[in-house]
Amino acid sequence: MAMFIWAEGTTTGQQEEVAARLGELPGIIPQIREYSVGADAGINPSSYDFVLVADFADRDAYLAYRDHPAHREVVDRYVTPIAAARAAIQYEL
Amino acid sequence: MAMFIWAEGTTTGQQEEVAARLGELPGIIPQIREYSVGADAGINPSSYDFVLVADFADRDAYLAYRDHPAHREVVDRYVTPIAAARAAIQYEL
């Protein structure tokens, strides 16, 4: 699970691009069991802007996703350039 | 959903106390539909330490939880004193 604060000046188009590119990953990386994204509802001013929740069978499946070239490309090309802050955690259900 | 980094020197006992106190809230606050906590699996060094995932029927149910005295007490007495960083987001499924 990862949350992001987008940098000042990030456009709606850039945010939609991130969601769209991430949304393609479950079709590319078979280790992804569940994958969903969400935008902040605007209730609390200190909230992060965007969240990604992903589920994997185990640690190895997560690592395959984390290091998959298709995932790295989305991170490097679309996420990192507009991310002002990132908070992430991996935990067992 | 909220993630925390615990301050240096936070004990295992303090972390278990947070999880235990939060775990009592679903029995006290009827607006909580689902509630789970998790500790970081230690895969990535930059990860947050602790995550809380909660589900509510709607915005009003979330607000009732956010502002409930039992929740505020756990936050003020057990979470805030050991939280070095917090990242949170509210979003619609």
N, CA and C atoms of all chains as a GROMACS GRO file, in nm:
protein
  558
    1MET      N    1   0.084  -0.117   0.000
    1MET     CA    2   0.000   0.000   0.000
    1MET      C    3   0.088   0.124   0.000
    2ALA      N    4   0.052   0.220  -0.085
    2ALA     CA    5   0.132   0.343  -0.095
    2ALA      C    6   0.040   0.463  -0.110
    3MET      N    7   0.078   0.572  -0.045
    3MET     CA    8   0.007   0.699  -0.059
    3MET      C    9   0.104   0.803  -0.114
    4PHE      N   10   0.046   0.899  -0.187
    4PHE     CA   11   0.129   1.004  -0.245
    4PHE      C   12   0.066   1.141  -0.223
    5ILE      N   13   0.152   1.240  -0.205
    5ILE     CA   14   0.111   1.380  -0.219
    5ILE      C   15   0.168   1.428  -0.351
    6TRP      N   16   0.083   1.480  -0.435
    6TRP     CA   17   0.131   1.529  -0.564
    6TRP      C   18   0.191   1.670  -0.549
    7ALA      N   19   0.290   1.694  -0.629
    7ALA     CA   20   0.357   1.824  -0.625
    7ALA      C   21   0.263   1.936  -0.668
    8GLU      N   22   0.288   2.055  -0.617
    8GLU     CA   23   0.217   2.175  -0.661
    8GLU      C   24   0.223   2.184  -0.813
    9GLY      N   25   0.112   2.214  -0.873
    9GLY     CA   26   0.111   2.231  -1.018
    9GLY      C   27   0.080   2.104  -1.095
   10THR      N   28   0.069   1.991  -1.025
   10THR     CA   29   0.031   1.867  -1.092
   10THR      C   30  -0.110   1.883  -1.151
   11THR      N   31  -0.126   1.846  -1.276
   11THR     CA   32  -0.256   1.863  -1.342
   11THR      C   33  -0.346   1.742  -1.319
   12THR      N   34  -0.474   1.764  -1.338
   12THR     CA   35  -0.569   1.653  -1.333
   12THR      C   36  -0.533   1.548  -1.437
   13GLY      N   37  -0.488   1.593  -1.552
   13GLY     CA   38  -0.447   1.501  -1.656
   13GLY      C   39  -0.333   1.410  -1.613
   14GLN      N   40  -0.236   1.467  -1.543
   14GLN     CA   41  -0.124   1.385  -1.494
   14GLN      C   42  -0.171   1.282  -1.391
   15GLN      N   43  -0.265   1.324  -1.306
   15GLN     CA   44  -0.316   1.231  -1.205
   15GLN      C   45  -0.395   1.118  -1.270
   16GLU      N   46  -0.472   1.154  -1.372
   16GLU     CA   47  -0.549   1.051  -1.443
   16GLU      C   48  -0.457   0.956  -1.518
   17GLU      N   49  -0.348   1.012  -1.568
   17GLU     CA   50  -0.249   0.928  -1.639
   17GLU      C   51  -0.189   0.825  -1.544
   18VAL      N   52  -0.154   0.869  -1.423
   18VAL     CA   53  -0.099   0.776  -1.324
   18VAL      C   54  -0.199   0.663  -1.297
   19ALA      N   55  -0.324   0.701  -1.271
   19ALA     CA   56  -0.425   0.599  -1.240
   19ALA      C   57  -0.443   0.503  -1.358
   20ALA      N   58  -0.443   0.558  -1.479
   20ALA     CA   59  -0.462   0.474  -1.597
   20ALA      C   60  -0.345   0.380  -1.619
   21ARG      N   61  -0.224   0.431  -1.605
   21ARG     CA   62  -0.104   0.348  -1.626
   21ARG      C   63  -0.093   0.239  -1.519
   22LEU      N   64  -0.120   0.275  -1.395
   22LEU     CA   65  -0.119   0.174  -1.290
   22LEU      C   66  -0.227   0.069  -1.317
   23GLY      N   67  -0.342   0.115  -1.365
   23GLY     CA   68  -0.453   0.024  -1.391
   23GLY      C   69  -0.423  -0.080  -1.496
   24GLU      N   70  -0.321  -0.056  -1.577
   24GLU     CA   71  -0.282  -0.155  -1.679
   24GLU      C   72  -0.196  -0.267  -1.620
   25LEU      N   73  -0.137  -0.243  -1.504
   25LEU     CA   74  -0.040  -0.339  -1.450
   25LEU      C   75  -0.099  -0.476  -1.416
   26PRO      N   76  -0.222  -0.483  -1.362
   26PRO     CA   77  -0.276  -0.617  -1.334
   26PRO      C   78  -0.286  -0.705  -1.459
   27GLY      N   79  -0.299  -0.643  -1.575
   27GLY     CA   80  -0.304  -0.721  -1.699
   27GLY      C   81  -0.166  -0.763  -1.749
   28ILE      N   82  -0.062  -0.706  -1.689
   28ILE     CA   83   0.075  -0.731  -1.733
   28ILE      C   84   0.151  -0.817  -1.632
   29ILE      N   85   0.123  -0.797  -1.504
   29ILE     CA   86   0.199  -0.863  -1.397
   29ILE      C   87   0.108  -0.963  -1.326
   30PRO      N   88   0.124  -1.092  -1.357
   30PRO     CA   89   0.027  -1.191  -1.305
   30PRO      C   90   0.029  -1.207  -1.154
   31GLN      N   91   0.137  -1.163  -1.090
   31GLN     CA   92   0.144  -1.178  -0.943
   31GLN      C   93   0.049  -1.084  -0.869
   32ILE      N   94  -0.008  -0.985  -0.939
   32ILE     CA   95  -0.102  -0.894  -0.873
   32ILE      C   96  -0.236  -0.965  -0.852
   33ARG      N   97  -0.278  -0.974  -0.725
   33ARG     CA   98  -0.403  -1.045  -0.695
   33ARG      C   99  -0.519  -0.946  -0.688
   34GLU      N  100  -0.496  -0.832  -0.622
   34GLU     CA  101  -0.596  -0.725  -0.621
   34GLU      C  102  -0.522  -0.593  -0.634
   35TYR      N  103  -0.588  -0.497  -0.696
   35TYR     CA  104  -0.520  -0.371  -0.725
   35TYR      C  105  -0.626  -0.262  -0.734
   36SER      N  106  -0.615  -0.161  -0.650
   36SER     CA  107  -0.711  -0.052  -0.659
   36SER      C  108  -0.644   0.080  -0.623
   37VAL      N  109  -0.696   0.185  -0.681
   37VAL     CA  110  -0.645   0.319  -0.654
   37VAL      C  111  -0.760   0.408  -0.610
   38GLY      N  112  -0.725   0.514  -0.539
   38GLY     CA  113  -0.828   0.607  -0.495
   38GLY      C  114  -0.771   0.746  -0.475
   39ALA      N  115  -0.856   0.846  -0.493
   39ALA     CA  116  -0.817   0.985  -0.470
   39ALA      C  117  -0.880   1.032  -0.340
   40ASP      N  118  -0.810   1.121  -0.272
   40ASP     CA  119  -0.859   1.170  -0.144
   40ASP      C  120  -0.995   1.237  -0.158
   41ALA      N  121  -1.082   1.212  -0.060
   41ALA     CA  122  -1.218   1.268  -0.064
   41ALA      C  123  -1.224   1.414  -0.020
   42GLY      N  124  -1.113   1.465   0.031
   42GLY     CA  125  -1.111   1.608   0.066
   42GLY      C  126  -1.175   1.640   0.200
   43ILE      N  127  -1.183   1.543   0.290
   43ILE     CA  128  -1.247   1.566   0.420
   43ILE      C  129  -1.151   1.635   0.516
   44ASN      N  130  -1.026   1.586   0.517
   44ASN     CA  131  -0.927   1.641   0.610
   44ASN      C  132  -0.815   1.710   0.531
   45PRO      N  133  -0.782   1.834   0.567
   45PRO     CA  134  -0.686   1.910   0.486
   45PRO      C  135  -0.546   1.850   0.484
   46SER      N  136  -0.509   1.772   0.585
   46SER     CA  137  -0.372   1.721   0.590
   46SER      C  138  -0.355   1.589   0.515
   47SER      N  139  -0.460   1.544   0.448
   47SER     CA  140  -0.454   1.412   0.386
   47SER      C  141  -0.360   1.408   0.266
   48TYR      N  142  -0.315   1.287   0.237
   48TYR     CA  143  -0.244   1.260   0.113
   48TYR      C  144  -0.345   1.266  -0.003
   49ASP      N  145  -0.292   1.269  -0.126
   49ASP     CA  146  -0.379   1.290  -0.243
   49ASP      C  147  -0.427   1.163  -0.310
   50PHE      N  148  -0.347   1.058  -0.300
   50PHE     CA  149  -0.371   0.940  -0.385
   50PHE      C  150  -0.325   0.816  -0.310
   51VAL      N  151  -0.399   0.708  -0.324
   51VAL     CA  152  -0.361   0.583  -0.259
   51VAL      C  153  -0.367   0.467  -0.358
   52LEU      N  154  -0.274   0.376  -0.340
   52LEU     CA  155  -0.271   0.253  -0.419
   52LEU      C  156  -0.268   0.136  -0.321
   53VAL      N  157  -0.365   0.046  -0.336
   53VAL     CA  158  -0.372  -0.073  -0.251
   53VAL      C  159  -0.356  -0.195  -0.340
   54ALA      N  160  -0.259  -0.277  -0.308
   54ALA     CA  161  -0.233  -0.397  -0.388
   54ALA      C  162  -0.218  -0.517  -0.297
   55ASP      N  163  -0.267  -0.630  -0.346
   55ASP     CA  164  -0.259  -0.753  -0.266
   55ASP      C  165  -0.186  -0.861  -0.346
   56PHE      N  166  -0.103  -0.935  -0.273
   56PHE     CA  167  -0.022  -1.040  -0.334
   56PHE      C  168  -0.029  -1.165  -0.247
   57ALA      N  169  -0.003  -1.279  -0.308
   57ALA     CA  170  -0.012  -1.405  -0.234
   57ALA      C  171   0.092  -1.411  -0.122
   58ASP      N  172   0.210  -1.360  -0.151
   58ASP     CA  173   0.317  -1.367  -0.051
   58ASP      C  174   0.424  -1.265  -0.086
   59ARG      N  175   0.531  -1.269  -0.008
   59ARG     CA  176   0.641  -1.174  -0.024
   59ARG      C  177   0.706  -1.184  -0.162
   60ASP      N  178   0.725  -1.305  -0.210
   60ASP     CA  179   0.788  -1.321  -0.341
   60ASP      C  180   0.703  -1.261  -0.452
   61ALA      N  181   0.573  -1.276  -0.441
   61ALA     CA  182   0.484  -1.220  -0.542
   61ALA      C  183   0.492  -1.068  -0.538
   62TYR      N  184   0.498  -1.011  -0.420
   62TYR     CA  185   0.514  -0.866  -0.408
   62TYR      C  186   0.645  -0.820  -0.472
   63LEU      N  187   0.752  -0.893  -0.442
   63LEU     CA  188   0.884  -0.853  -0.496
   63LEU      C  189   0.885  -0.862  -0.649
   64ALA      N  190   0.818  -0.963  -0.704
   64ALA     CA  191   0.810  -0.974  -0.850
   64ALA      C  192   0.741  -0.851  -0.910
   65TYR      N  193   0.636  -0.806  -0.844
   65TYR     CA  194   0.566  -0.683  -0.885
   65TYR      C  195   0.655  -0.561  -0.867
   66ARG      N  196   0.714  -0.548  -0.748
   66ARG     CA  197   0.794  -0.429  -0.717
   66ARG      C  198   0.903  -0.409  -0.820
   67ASP      N  199   0.966  -0.519  -0.862
   67ASP     CA  200   1.082  -0.509  -0.949
   67ASP      C  201   1.049  -0.534  -1.096
   68HIS      N  202   0.922  -0.551  -1.128
   68HIS     CA  203   0.885  -0.577  -1.268
   68HIS      C  204   0.910  -0.452  -1.354
   69PRO      N  205   0.970  -0.472  -1.471
   69PRO     CA  206   1.002  -0.356  -1.556
   69PRO      C  207   0.880  -0.269  -1.590
   70ALA      N  208   0.764  -0.328  -1.607
   70ALA     CA  209   0.644  -0.250  -1.640
   70ALA      C  210   0.605  -0.160  -1.522
   71HIS      N  211   0.620  -0.211  -1.401
   71HIS     CA  212   0.592  -0.132  -1.283
   71HIS      C  213   0.695  -0.021  -1.266
   72ARG      N  214   0.820  -0.058  -1.282
   72ARG     CA  215   0.926   0.043  -1.268
   72ARG      C  216   0.908   0.156  -1.369
   73GLU      N  217   0.865   0.121  -1.489
   73GLU     CA  218   0.848   0.225  -1.592
   73GLU      C  219   0.737   0.323  -1.553
   74VAL      N  220   0.626   0.271  -1.502
   74VAL     CA  221   0.517   0.360  -1.459
   74VAL      C  222   0.565   0.450  -1.344
   75VAL      N  223   0.637   0.390  -1.250
   75VAL     CA  224   0.689   0.468  -1.136
   75VAL      C  225   0.782   0.578  -1.187
   76ASP      N  226   0.876   0.539  -1.270
   76ASP     CA  227   0.979   0.635  -1.312
   76ASP      C  228   0.924   0.743  -1.404
   77ARG      N  229   0.832   0.705  -1.494
   77ARG     CA  230   0.785   0.800  -1.595
   77ARG      C  231   0.667   0.883  -1.548
   78TYR      N  232   0.579   0.825  -1.466
   78TYR     CA  233   0.453   0.894  -1.435
   78TYR      C  234   0.436   0.930  -1.288
   79VAL      N  235   0.488   0.849  -1.199
   79VAL     CA  236   0.463   0.873  -1.056
   79VAL      C  237   0.570   0.964  -0.996
   80THR      N  238   0.694   0.922  -1.004
   80THR     CA  239   0.803   0.997  -0.940
   80THR      C  240   0.809   1.144  -0.984
   81PRO      N  241   0.788   1.175  -1.112
   81PRO     CA  242   0.799   1.315  -1.154
   81PRO      C  243   0.698   1.408  -1.087
   82ILE      N  244   0.586   1.355  -1.039
   82ILE     CA  245   0.486   1.444  -0.978
   82ILE      C  246   0.468   1.418  -0.828
   83ALA      N  247   0.546   1.327  -0.771
   83ALA     CA  248   0.528   1.292  -0.630
   83ALA      C  249   0.611   1.383  -0.540
   84ALA      N  250   0.543   1.458  -0.454
   84ALA     CA  251   0.612   1.542  -0.356
   84ALA      C  252   0.641   1.462  -0.230
   85ALA      N  253   0.558   1.365  -0.200
   85ALA     CA  254   0.580   1.280  -0.083
   85ALA      C  255   0.519   1.143  -0.108
   86ARG      N  256   0.578   1.042  -0.046
   86ARG     CA  257   0.530   0.904  -0.060
   86ARG      C  258   0.536   0.838   0.077
   87ALA      N  259   0.432   0.763   0.109
   87ALA     CA  260   0.429   0.684   0.233
   87ALA      C  261   0.383   0.545   0.194
   88ALA      N  262   0.458   0.444   0.235
   88ALA     CA  263   0.423   0.308   0.193
   88ALA      C  264   0.446   0.210   0.306
   89ILE      N  265   0.374   0.100   0.300
   89ILE     CA  266   0.391  -0.007   0.397
   89ILE      C  267   0.352  -0.138   0.330
   90GLN      N  268   0.421  -0.245   0.369
   90GLN     CA  269   0.385  -0.379   0.324
   90GLN      C  270   0.354  -0.460   0.449
   91TYR      N  271   0.235  -0.520   0.451
   91TYR     CA  272   0.198  -0.593   0.573
   91TYR      C  273   0.114  -0.715   0.538
   92GLU      N  274   0.115  -0.808   0.630
   92GLU     CA  275   0.040  -0.933   0.609
   92GLU      C  276  -0.100  -0.921   0.666
   93LEU      N  277  -0.198  -0.965   0.588
   93LEU     CA  278  -0.337  -0.964   0.635
   93LEU      C  279  -0.360  -1.081   0.731
   94MET      N  280  -0.780   0.550   0.601
   94MET     CA  281  -0.658   0.472   0.612
   94MET      C  282  -0.546   0.564   0.660
   95ALA      N  283  -0.467   0.514   0.755
   95ALA     CA  284  -0.358   0.594   0.810
   95ALA      C  285  -0.236   0.508   0.834
   96MET      N  286  -0.120   0.565   0.806
   96MET     CA  287   0.008   0.499   0.834
   96MET      C  288   0.087   0.586   0.931
   97PHE      N  289   0.170   0.519   1.009
   97PHE     CA  290   0.251   0.591   1.107
   97PHE      C  291   0.396   0.541   1.104
   98ILE      N  292   0.487   0.633   1.130
   98ILE     CA  293   0.624   0.598   1.167
   98ILE      C  294   0.635   0.625   1.316
   99TRP      N  295   0.677   0.524   1.391
   99TRP     CA  296   0.694   0.543   1.536
   99TRP      C  297   0.826   0.612   1.566
  100ALA      N  298   0.823   0.691   1.670
  100ALA     CA  299   0.942   0.765   1.710
  100ALA      C  300   1.051   0.668   1.757
  101GLU      N  301   1.175   0.711   1.741
  101GLU     CA  302   1.288   0.636   1.796
  101GLU      C  303   1.264   0.608   1.943
  102GLY      N  304   1.293   0.487   1.985
  102GLY     CA  305   1.277   0.454   2.126
  102GLY      C  306   1.140   0.399   2.163
  103THR      N  307   1.046   0.398   2.065
  103THR     CA  308   0.915   0.338   2.092
  103THR      C  309   0.933   0.189   2.121
  104THR      N  310   0.871   0.143   2.228
  104THR     CA  311   0.887   0.003   2.266
  104THR      C  312   0.784  -0.086   2.196
  105THR      N  313   0.814  -0.214   2.192
  105THR     CA  314   0.717  -0.311   2.140
  105THR      C  315   0.589  -0.305   2.222
  106GLY      N  316   0.603  -0.287   2.351
  106GLY     CA  317   0.486  -0.276   2.438
  106GLY      C  318   0.397  -0.160   2.400
  107GLN      N  319   0.456  -0.046   2.368
  107GLN     CA  320   0.376   0.070   2.326
  107GLN      C  321   0.304   0.042   2.195
  108GLN      N  322   0.373  -0.026   2.103
  108GLN     CA  323   0.310  -0.057   1.975
  108GLN      C  324   0.195  -0.156   1.993
  109GLU      N  325   0.215  -0.252   2.082
  109GLU     CA  326   0.108  -0.349   2.108
  109GLU      C  327  -0.010  -0.281   2.177
  110GLU      N  328   0.021  -0.185   2.262
  110GLU     CA  329  -0.085  -0.110   2.331
  110GLU      C  330  -0.170  -0.033   2.230
  111VAL      N  331  -0.106   0.030   2.133
  111VAL     CA  332  -0.181   0.102   2.029
  111VAL      C  333  -0.273   0.006   1.955
  112ALA      N  334  -0.218  -0.108   1.912
  112ALA     CA  335  -0.299  -0.204   1.836
  112ALA      C  336  -0.416  -0.254   1.922
  113ALA      N  337  -0.390  -0.280   2.050
  113ALA     CA  338  -0.495  -0.331   2.138
  113ALA      C  339  -0.603  -0.226   2.161
  114ARG      N  340  -0.563  -0.102   2.186
  114ARG     CA  341  -0.661   0.005   2.213
  114ARG      C  342  -0.744   0.034   2.089
  115LEU      N  343  -0.679   0.038   1.974
  115LEU     CA  344  -0.755   0.059   1.850
  115LEU      C  345  -0.851  -0.057   1.828
  116GLY      N  346  -0.806  -0.176   1.860
  116GLY     CA  347  -0.888  -0.294   1.839
  116GLY      C  348  -1.015  -0.297   1.920
  117GLU      N  349  -1.020  -0.216   2.025
  117GLU     CA  350  -1.142  -0.207   2.106
  117GLU      C  351  -1.248  -0.116   2.042
  118LEU      N  352  -1.204  -0.030   1.950
  118LEU     CA  353  -1.296   0.072   1.898
  118LEU      C  354  -1.415   0.016   1.821
  119PRO      N  355  -1.399  -0.089   1.742
  119PRO     CA  356  -1.518  -0.142   1.673
  119PRO      C  357  -1.628  -0.186   1.769
  120GLY      N  358  -1.592  -0.224   1.891
  120GLY     CA  359  -1.694  -0.260   1.989
  120GLY      C  360  -1.759  -0.141   2.056
  121ILE      N  361  -1.703  -0.024   2.035
  121ILE     CA  362  -1.751   0.098   2.100
  121ILE      C  363  -1.820   0.192   2.002
  122ILE      N  364  -1.769   0.195   1.879
  122ILE     CA  365  -1.818   0.291   1.779
  122ILE      C  366  -1.891   0.213   1.669
  123PRO      N  367  -2.024   0.215   1.671
  123PRO     CA  368  -2.099   0.129   1.578
  123PRO      C  369  -2.082   0.166   1.431
  124GLN      N  370  -2.036   0.288   1.404
  124GLN     CA  371  -2.019   0.329   1.263
  124GLN      C  372  -1.902   0.258   1.194
  125ILE      N  373  -1.816   0.192   1.272
  125ILE     CA  374  -1.704   0.121   1.210
  125ILE      C  375  -1.755  -0.008   1.145
  126ARG      N  376  -1.733  -0.020   1.013
  126ARG     CA  377  -1.781  -0.138   0.941
  126ARG      C  378  -1.672  -0.244   0.933
  127GLU      N  379  -1.550  -0.202   0.902
  127GLU     CA  380  -1.435  -0.292   0.904
  127GLU      C  381  -1.317  -0.216   0.962
  128TYR      N  382  -1.229  -0.290   1.029
  128TYR     CA  383  -1.120  -0.224   1.100
  128TYR      C  384  -1.006  -0.322   1.112
  129SER      N  385  -0.891  -0.288   1.059
  129SER     CA  386  -0.777  -0.378   1.071
  129SER      C  387  -0.648  -0.299   1.084
  130VAL      N  388  -0.553  -0.357   1.151
  130VAL     CA  389  -0.423  -0.293   1.168
  130VAL      C  390  -0.315  -0.389   1.120
  131GLY      N  391  -0.199  -0.334   1.086
  131GLY     CA  392  -0.088  -0.418   1.044
  131GLY      C  393   0.044  -0.351   1.070
  132ALA      N  394   0.145  -0.433   1.094
  132ALA     CA  395   0.281  -0.382   1.112
  132ALA      C  396   0.362  -0.411   0.986
  133ASP      N  397   0.456  -0.322   0.958
  133ASP     CA  398   0.535  -0.337   0.837
  133ASP      C  399   0.613  -0.469   0.836
  134ALA      N  400   0.618  -0.531   0.719
  134ALA     CA  401   0.684  -0.661   0.706
  134ALA      C  402   0.836  -0.649   0.696
  135GLY      N  403   0.887  -0.527   0.685
  135GLY     CA  404   1.032  -0.509   0.685
  135GLY      C  405   1.100  -0.537   0.552
  136ILE      N  406   1.024  -0.530   0.443
  136ILE     CA  407   1.082  -0.560   0.312
  136ILE      C  408   1.159  -0.440   0.257
  137ASN      N  409   1.102  -0.323   0.272
  137ASN     CA  410   1.164  -0.201   0.218
  137ASN      C  411   1.202  -0.108   0.334
  138PRO      N  412   1.326  -0.062   0.335
  138PRO     CA  413   1.372   0.016   0.451
  138PRO      C  414   1.300   0.149   0.469
  139SER      N  415   1.243   0.205   0.363
  139SER     CA  416   1.179   0.336   0.376
  139SER      C  417   1.033   0.328   0.420
  140SER      N  418   0.986   0.209   0.449
  140SER     CA  419   0.843   0.193   0.479
  140SER      C  420   0.802   0.255   0.612
  141TYR      N  421   0.675   0.286   0.621
  141TYR     CA  422   0.615   0.324   0.747
  141TYR      C  423   0.606   0.200   0.837
  142ASP      N  424   0.578   0.221   0.964
  142ASP     CA  425   0.583   0.111   1.061
  142ASP      C  426   0.448   0.043   1.085
  143PHE      N  427   0.340   0.118   1.069
  143PHE     CA  428   0.211   0.069   1.116
  143PHE      C  429   0.101   0.126   1.027
  144VAL      N  430   0.001   0.043   1.000
  144VAL     CA  431  -0.110   0.090   0.916
  144VAL      C  432  -0.243   0.053   0.981
  145LEU      N  433  -0.338   0.143   0.963
  145LEU     CA  434  -0.474   0.122   1.010
  145LEU      C  435  -0.567   0.142   0.891
  146VAL      N  436  -0.648   0.039   0.864
  146VAL     CA  437  -0.743   0.046   0.754
  146VAL      C  438  -0.883   0.035   0.812
  147ALA      N  439  -0.966   0.133   0.784
  147ALA     CA  440  -1.102   0.133   0.839
  147ALA      C  441  -1.201   0.162   0.727
  148ASP      N  442  -1.317   0.097   0.736
  148ASP     CA  443  -1.420   0.117   0.634
  148ASP      C  444  -1.550   0.164   0.700
  149PHE      N  445  -1.615   0.259   0.632
  149PHE     CA  446  -1.738   0.319   0.682
  149PHE      C  447  -1.840   0.325   0.568
  150ALA      N  448  -1.966   0.330   0.607
  150ALA     CA  449  -2.072   0.332   0.505
  150ALA      C  450  -2.064   0.459   0.420
  151ASP      N  451  -2.032   0.570   0.485
  151ASP     CA  452  -2.029   0.697   0.412
  151ASP      C  453  -1.949   0.800   0.492
  152ARG      N  454  -1.947   0.920   0.440
  152ARG     CA  455  -1.869   1.027   0.500
  152ARG      C  456  -1.915   1.057   0.644
  153ASP      N  457  -2.045   1.060   0.666
  153ASP     CA  458  -2.096   1.089   0.800
  153ASP      C  459  -2.053   0.983   0.901
  154ALA      N  460  -2.052   0.859   0.858
  154ALA     CA  461  -2.009   0.751   0.948
  154ALA      C  462  -1.862   0.767   0.982
  155TYR      N  463  -1.782   0.803   0.882
  155TYR     CA  464  -1.640   0.830   0.909
  155TYR      C  465  -1.623   0.944   1.008
  156LEU      N  466  -1.696   1.052   0.988
  156LEU     CA  467  -1.685   1.169   1.077
  156LEU      C  468  -1.726   1.134   1.220
  157ALA      N  469  -1.828   1.050   1.234
  157ALA     CA  470  -1.871   1.008   1.367
  157ALA      C  471  -1.757   0.933   1.437
  158TYR      N  472  -1.687   0.849   1.363
  158TYR     CA  473  -1.570   0.779   1.416
  158TYR      C  474  -1.456   0.876   1.446
  159ARG      N  475  -1.424   0.960   1.350
  159ARG     CA  476  -1.310   1.051   1.366
  159ARG      C  477  -1.324   1.134   1.492
  160ASP      N  478  -1.446   1.180   1.519
  160ASP     CA  479  -1.468   1.273   1.630
  160ASP      C  480  -1.520   1.204   1.756
  161HIS      N  481  -1.531   1.073   1.754
  161HIS     CA  482  -1.583   1.001   1.872
  161HIS      C  483  -1.484   1.013   1.989
  162PRO      N  484  -1.533   1.042   2.109
  162PRO     CA  485  -1.442   1.058   2.224
  162PRO      C  486  -1.352   0.937   2.248
  163ALA      N  487  -1.403   0.817   2.226
  163ALA     CA  488  -1.321   0.697   2.249
  163ALA      C  489  -1.205   0.691   2.150
  164HIS      N  490  -1.229   0.732   2.026
  164HIS     CA  491  -1.122   0.736   1.926
  164HIS      C  492  -1.023   0.846   1.960
  165ARG      N  493  -1.074   0.962   1.993
  165ARG     CA  494  -0.984   1.074   2.027
  165ARG      C  495  -0.895   1.038   2.145
  166GLU      N  496  -0.950   0.965   2.241
  166GLU     CA  497  -0.871   0.930   2.359
  166GLU      C  498  -0.755   0.836   2.321
  167VAL      N  499  -0.784   0.738   2.236
  167VAL     CA  500  -0.676   0.648   2.192
  167VAL      C  501  -0.570   0.726   2.116
  168VAL      N  502  -0.614   0.814   2.027
  168VAL     CA  503  -0.519   0.896   1.950
  168VAL      C  504  -0.433   0.980   2.044
  169ASP      N  505  -0.498   1.049   2.134
  169ASP     CA  506  -0.425   1.145   2.220
  169ASP      C  507  -0.335   1.074   2.322
  170ARG      N  508  -0.383   0.961   2.376
  170ARG     CA  509  -0.306   0.897   2.483
  170ARG      C  510  -0.203   0.797   2.433
  171TYR      N  511  -0.233   0.729   2.321
  171TYR     CA  512  -0.147   0.618   2.281
  171TYR      C  513  -0.077   0.638   2.145
  172VAL      N  514  -0.143   0.706   2.053
  172VAL     CA  515  -0.085   0.717   1.918
  172VAL      C  516   0.004   0.840   1.906
  173THR      N  517  -0.050   0.956   1.931
  173THR     CA  518   0.024   1.080   1.911
  173THR      C  519   0.157   1.082   1.989
  174PRO      N  520   0.160   1.034   2.114
  174PRO     CA  521   0.287   1.041   2.188
  174PRO      C  522   0.403   0.964   2.124
  175ILE      N  523   0.373   0.865   2.042
  175ILE     CA  524   0.483   0.787   1.983
  175ILE      C  525   0.492   0.803   1.831
  176ALA      N  526   0.409   0.888   1.772
  176ALA     CA  527   0.406   0.902   1.626
  176ALA      C  528   0.506   1.009   1.581
  177ALA      N  529   0.605   0.966   1.503
  177ALA     CA  530   0.700   1.061   1.445
  177ALA      C  531   0.647   1.115   1.312
  178ALA      N  532   0.567   1.035   1.242
  178ALA     CA  533   0.507   1.080   1.115
  178ALA      C  534   0.375   1.007   1.094
  179ARG      N  535   0.286   1.074   1.026
  179ARG     CA  536   0.154   1.019   0.996
  179ARG      C  537   0.118   1.052   0.852
  180ALA      N  538   0.063   0.954   0.781
  180ALA     CA  539   0.013   0.976   0.645
  180ALA      C  540  -0.126   0.916   0.639
  181ALA      N  541  -0.224   0.994   0.595
  181ALA     CA  542  -0.361   0.943   0.594
  181ALA      C  543  -0.434   0.987   0.468
  182ILE      N  544  -0.535   0.910   0.433
  182ILE     CA  545  -0.619   0.944   0.318
  182ILE      C  546  -0.757   0.884   0.342
  183GLN      N  547  -0.860   0.954   0.297
  183GLN     CA  548  -0.996   0.902   0.300
  183GLN      C  549  -1.044   0.896   0.155
  184TYR      N  550  -1.089   0.779   0.112
  184TYR     CA  551  -1.131   0.767  -0.027
  184TYR      C  552  -1.248   0.671  -0.040
  185GLU      N  553  -1.320   0.688  -0.150
  185GLU     CA  554  -1.437   0.604  -0.175
  185GLU      C  555  -1.401   0.482  -0.257
  186LEU      N  556  -1.452   0.368  -0.212
  186LEU     CA  557  -1.426   0.244  -0.287
  186LEU      C  558  -1.516   0.238  -0.409
   0.00000   0.00000   0.00000
